[in-house]
Amino acid sequence: MPAKKTTPTTSAGPLATASADAIEIFADVLAQSEEEGLGDDFYSRLCEGITRCTAMRRLVIFRYDSARRRVHAAGSFGVDLSLFADDFFTAESAALAVRSLEEDRVLEISSDLDSQLPAEYVERLGARTVVCTPMAARGRWMGVILADRGGDEAALSDSEREVLWILGKMAALASMARTATRQHERAVQLEARIDLAREVHEGVVQRLFGVSLALSGDHPFDDETRKRCAEELQQALGELRAAMQRPLGRSAAATKTTLGEEVARLRHKHPDLGIEVDPPPAGAGRGKSGISVPAELEPLAQSVLAEAVRNAHKHAKPTRVGVRTELRDGTFVLEVTNNGVSGSAGIAGMGLRLAGFEALQAGGLLEFGAREDDRWQVRLVVPYGNGET
């Protein structure tokens, strides 16, 4: 059985003071994030706050992302967060993190780091002593906080352990609260879709049903009946048009990453697919690594890319997946093309069809289908900004 956490007890005052400091830091970080609209920067601010009451100087929070089903670096301090963009942190490669979560206590190691943490983490930080704090609450593992002192090899004090443990609990609770908020938002979206379906059924469908009954009769129509049918059809069209002005599908989830970073992550995750960035056409706008995406379209572009790669991996046998973007005349274009399509392999999964609704909601269009030379292409076209390039 996992060991239960035992809160240190002592007659001295430092532990009580440290606990109060931890609560104050968490409240301060949370308040700043809400007041300044920096919710996505919460975990990095928390890392910075930890340095104010402990000897930690470099910290990275690794958090489990249930939407993408992977662990990612959610925030850092004293370390460039982009160093951890690759998808290498897993439970299998991080024995220290698993043990910290199982025992629900702060662990500190200074030897044999390569067997306790992913080799990439140890190499990139050059860490000699690592402190691991669990982010767990109510039996749920939300992630861990990995930290070091930036060269100082002094052992952790009881008050530092207490502060780190409390902040780990608070970070886990904050993560759970955000998850609950997202679930509530999805429930609201689902309720809106149900209301839309009910409105179409009770209004448009019922009107059309009445007209169909009138038209199915054998007796000739008089002017009044013909006029009434025309009015009912116009009413049905008006109601249907109003209903279709509502969002037709899910919205792409907000993201802190870029399409270029997502291409790199997917290349690392699926080395067998041969994911590459194709050069943009002559005259098109070009960003880093040949990828250029308007900021407001990043969530949609990344959602379409993920579905296109997932579709290629599931329904074809590609050796190359090309990704290309284009910005021209106020229009953003994303093309994802893979080879290895033959016979029944050239089909679209449900994910692509749902992504099509996301594109419609943004005022764009998602096309997908087989092309010549056994290729399959997913093409997103959507307007952005004010039409200027």
N, C-alpha and C positions, 0 to 999 in steps of 0.2 A: 504493500500500500504506500502511496506517496506520503512523505513525512508532512505533518501539519506544521504550519508556521507558528512559532511561539514568540510573542512580542516580548522583548527584553524588559525586565522589571528591575528597577534600582531606585534607591532613595535619592540619588543625585538628580540635579535639575536638567542636565544637557539633553536628555532624551525628550523630555516634555517640550523644551525649547525648540529642538530640531523638528519635532512633529508639528508644532505650531508654524515653524518656518515653511515646512513643506506645504501645508494648507494655504498659507498666505501666497506662496509662489504660484500654486496652481490657480487660485482665485485671480491673481493679478494677470497671469498669462491668458486665462479664459476671458477676462474682462477686456483686455487689450485687443484680442482677436475679434471679439464681437463689435466693439466700438469702432475699430478701424476697418472692418470688413475684411479681415485677414483670416477667415476661418480655415482656409487651406494651409496656412502657415502655423497652425496651432502647435503641431508636434515639434517643429524647429524652435519655436519660442519656448516650449517646455524644456527642450534640451538646454537652451541658453539659461533658463531659470535654475536648472539643476546645478549649473556651475557656480551659482551665487551662494549656495549653502553646502556644497561639498568640494572636495579637491579634484573632482572630475574636470577635465579640460577638453576632451574630444568625446562626442556622443553621437550615436546613430540609433534611431528608433526603427525597428523592423516590425511591421504590422501585417496581419493577414488580411488580404483583400478578398472578401467572399464573392464579389461580382466577377473578378477575373480568376479566382481560385489559385492565388499565388501569394507568396510573401514578398513585400516590397519595402524599400526604405521610405518611410513616411516623413521623416524629419531628421535634421542633424545640426550640430554646432561644432565649429572647429574643424570640420571636414566638408569637403565639397560633396553635396548630395548626388551629383551626377556620376560620381565614381561607382555608385551602387545601382546604376540603371539596369545593368544586366540581371537576368533572372537566375541567380546562382544560389540564393539563400533558401535552403529547404531543411525540413526536420531531419532528413537522413544525413545531411552534411554538417549539422549544428548540434552535436551531442550536448554541448554546454547549455544551449538554450532549452533543449528538451528537459534536461535534468533540473534546471532552475525552475521551469514551469511545473514539473512534477512535484518537486519538493516545496514549491512556493516560497523560495527564499533567495536572497541575493548571494551570488557565488562569485568568487575571485580566483583566477588561475594565472600563473606566471610561467608554466612549463607545458610542453607538449601541446602547444596551441593548434598545430596543424591537424591534430586528431580530434579536437574539440570544436573547431570552427571551420567554415569553408576556407580553402586555401587562398581564394581570391581576396577574402576579407583580410586575412593576416598579411598577405603580400602588399596590398594597397595601403594599409595603415602602418605597417611596420611596427605593430604593437608587440610589447613584451609582457605586459600585464593587462588582462582584460577583466572588467567587472560586468557581470550579467544580471540584470534586474528583470524579474518576470512581470508581464502585464497580464494579469488573470483576475477574474472576479466571478463569483457564483459558479465555479467549476468550468468556466469558459476561458480558453487560451486565446488572447487577442494579439500577443506579440511579445517582444523583449526589448530592453534598452541595453545596448552594448556601449561601454565607456572605458576610457583609460585616463591616466593623469598626465599624459604628454611627457613622459620620461621620469616622473616621480614614482619611486617604487615603494613608498610607505604603505603599510597595511591599512585597510579600512577600519575606521573606528565604529563603535556601536551606534553612535548618533548618525554617522553617515549611512550605515546600513539601514537604519530606521527611516531616514529621509528617503532613500532610494526605494525602499519597499513601499512606503506610503504613496510616493509619486507614481510608482508602477501601478498600484491599485487605482489611483485616481485616473491615470491615463487609460486604463482598461475600462473603467466606468464611462469615461467620456467617449471612448470608441463605441461602446455598447449603445450609448444614448444617440449617437449619430446614426448607427445602424437602425435603431428603432424609428428615428425620424425619416430615414429613407423608405422604410417599410410603410410608414404612414402615408408618405407621398405616393407610393405605388398603389396603395389601397384607394386613395382619392382618385387617382387616374383610372383605376379599374371601375370605380363607381361612376365616373363621368362617362366611360364607354358604355356601361350598362344603361345609363340614362339616355344616351344617344340612341342605342338600339331600341329601347322602349319607345322613344319619341318617334322614330322612323316607323316602327310597327304600328303604333296607335294612330299616327297621323297619315303619313304617306301611303303605307300599305293598305290601310282601311279605305282611304279615298279611292285608290286604284282598284281595290276589290269591288267597291260599289259601282264604279264605271264599267268594269268588266261584266258585272251582272246585267247592267243596262244594255250593253252592246251585244250580249249573248242572246237576247230575245228575238223572236221571229217577227214581231209586229213592227211596222215602219215607225220611224221617229218623227215626231212633230218638232216644230221650231223650238218650243220651250224645252223639250228633253235634250235636243242637240245642244242648245245653249247651256243647259245645266251640266252636261258632260264636259263641255269645253271649260267651264268655270272650275269644275272639280279637278280637271287635269292641270289647269294653271295653278290652283291652290297646292296641289301635290308637288308640282315642280318648284314652287316657291319654298315650301317647307323642306324639300330635299336639298335645295341650294343653301338654305340657311343652316341645315344640319351639316353639310359638307364643309362649311366654313370653320367648323370646330376642328381641333387637332385630330388627325385620323389615326394616330398611332403613338407609340412610346416615344419619348424624347431620349436622345443620347445622354448618357450620364456625364456629368462634369468631370474634367480631367486636369491634372497638373502637368502631364507630360505633353510632348509634341509628337506629331506624326513621324518625324525623323527618328526620334527616340524609340517609338513603337516599332518602326521597321527594324531597328537594330536589335530590339528585344526579341522580336519574332525570328529574326535571322539566327540569333543565339539559341532560341528554343527549338527551331526546326532547321538544323543545318542541312538536312537531306533535301529540303525543298529548293535550295539555291535562290533564296530571296535576294534580289538586287534592285538598286535604284536606277531606273532608265533615265537617260538625259532628256530634259524638256525640249520641246520643239523650238526651232529658231524663232527668236523674238518674244518668247514667253518669259514671264518673271521667274527668277530662280533664287532659291534660298539655300541654306546649309545642306550639303549633301544632295543637292538637286531637288530638295523637298521644300515647297513653299505653300503654307496654308494660312488663310486669314484666321486670326485668333478666335473669332466667334464660331468658326466652323471646325475647330480642332476636335471637339467631341464627336461630331457626326463623321468626320473623315476617319478617325481612329476606329469608330464602330464599324464602318463599312470595310476598312482594311482587315480588321479582325475576322469579320464574317467571310470575306473573300478568301483569306488564307485558310480558315477553317474548312470552307467548302472545297478548296483545292486539295487539302490534305485528306479529306474524307471521301470525295467522289472522283478523284483522279490519281494519277501516279506521276506527278510533275518532277522534273529535274531543274526547272527554272521558274521562278515567279518574279515578274517584273512589276515595279511600282513606279508610276509617273504622275506628276502633278503639273498643272498649267493654270496660270492666272492671266486672263485676257478679257478686256472689255467688260469688267465688272462681273466676270463669271469664273468660278473655281471648278476645275476639272480634276478628278482623280481616276486613274485607270490602273487596274490590277489585272495582269494577264498571266496565265499559266499554261504550260504545255502538258503533255501526258494525258490528253483527253481522247477516249476512244469508246465507241458504242454507247452503252447506257451510262458510262461514267460522266457524260456531259449533262448533268442535271443540277438544278439549284436546290439547296436545302431550305428549310423553313427560316433559318436565320437571315438569309439574303432577302427573302420576301418581307420579313419584318423590318429589315433595314430600309427597304423601299418605302415603307410608311414613314420612317424617320426622315427620309429625304423629302417626301411630299410635305411633311409638316414644316420643313425649313424652306419650302417653296422651290425645291429642286426635283430632280428626276434620277432614279437609279435604273440603269439598264444592265442586263447580264444575259449571256448566251454564248453558244459555240461560235467559233470563228474558223477560218481556214487554217490548214496545217496542224490539225488536232489541238487547237488552242481554245481556251475559255477566257472570256473577258468580263470584268465587272467595271462599269463606268458610271461615276457619279458626276452629275452636272448640277451646280447650284449657284444662284446669284449671291453676291455679298456686297457689303458696304453701300456706297452711293453710285456704284457703276463706274468709278474711276480706277485706273490701274496705276 
